[in-house]
């Protein structure tokens, strides 16, 4: 009886193409056939229009299964709908596996108007399969709570970040990457508008969400107004009152992070790990890799990034120094993107789950390779009042510490290299030297800095998967042109998102070929050339 009730409680979303499949579904309704009550149909214009973000959204909201039904191969009215649906479904199923939800919860099928019985059989079979897997462990994420007095909260935020100290000198605007890319945008004008009570103005809100939070304005501000953190806190107020901002990729990565706030979710974050990498569940060192596995899957068909390589090579470098770290199968997102897009409540849930899991592992030191993850652990968790019973070290700090002990060298690298600074390490954490100390130890043909480097480096054009537009693209194009001007043939990075965003600019139909340059994370460059002397 309990199993029957559990089966009845299943929630299954059916995305149904308006052409052939819907005609078959309509026949089932006309004949009063017993369509499974667990199935809720959503009519769509074409299966190819259902993006990965839309396929995944029901799982974030607690759905137990999702079916996407379109037209058969060669029958799509739009030509490529069936092919696109196959790619999106395959990628989303891989993401479900990484989360530990099981790819079997998502199915793709095709039916013609002449096969209503086949459609009914498919739906009944899918319900049985989902019932065998069981209810989803994902709890519907909570929505940010709207403050009783938003204006009073905004006033507190202005005071907290001492925005009144703004001298209206314009140094922030003259340095802002978006402004220099041609966007009508000014941090000081936005600050003045918010101080003046104009946050309800649609243009002001649009500008709040457009900010890259790269930190170059804070770096140049003579009054030390931390504009990025001011924007972060203002976004939290906007998020609670009128929902999402300008989220890129259909809000997929926000959905992914919120899904991870469910405590019962048991991920398979490291199931792809190569056999040559050694780990030890009893180690006192834990490696926290971040979201790179999801980036490689999500962008596989468009950009084909290799952000996983930075994790593999970071681990190989740890092994080189006889460190066999703990890896958490259920590793979750650090929460960076939720925090910086205004979802503080779900950020805190992720933070507490991460700290609890790491503390339970017995690790005394956590090594982080992602710049955003490093800032989140070192700065944002403590500022949220969370105690961490472990030390946090960036992979660059670890490598410098070990290499400086001696007996380590590097094989010659047949490349002319340049370096892309990450905003979180260079400006937010003031660690412009850490990567350069390591680069100085390498043996490339040459190392040439780009025109804008260190604390003045240009952002890759996006942060927190929000605010992506033509001006972000212009920034990326400008940055790649600077890299090419160095006459280098290898752009070394330290952030997986920099790789994704700069690779995206290389797909430009007009300038793409002129912008192409090989990219590799610094950890990968080191792992390929390090040796004992």
Buried (B, 14 or more C-beta within 10 A) or exposed (E): EEEEEEBEEBBBBBBBBBBBBBBBBEBBEEEEBEBBEBBEBEEBEBBBBBBBBBBBBBBBBBBBBBBBBBBBEEBBEBEEBBEBBBBBBBBBBBBBBBBBBBBBBBBBBBBBBEBBBBBBEBBBEBBEBBBEBEBBBBBEBEEBEEBEEBEEBBBEBBEEBEBEEBEEEBBBBEBBBBBBBEBEBBBBBBBBBBBEEEBEEEEBBEBBBBBBBBBBBBBBBEBEBBBBBBBBBBBBBBBBEEEBBBBBBBBBBBBBBBBBBBEEBEBBBBEBBEEEBBBEEEBBBBBBBBBBBBBBBBBBEEBEBBBBBBBBBBBBBBBBBEBBBBBBEBBBBBBBBBBBBBBBBBBBBBBBBBBEBBEEBBBEBBBBBBBBBBBBBBBBBEEBEBEBEBEBBBBBBBBBEBBEEEEBEBEEBEBBBBBBBBBBBBBBBEBBEBBBBBBEBBEBEEBBBBBBBBBBBBBBBBBBBBBBBEBBBBBBBBBBBBBBEBEBBBBBBBBBBBBBBBBBBBEBEEBEEEBBBEBBBBBBBBBBBBEEE
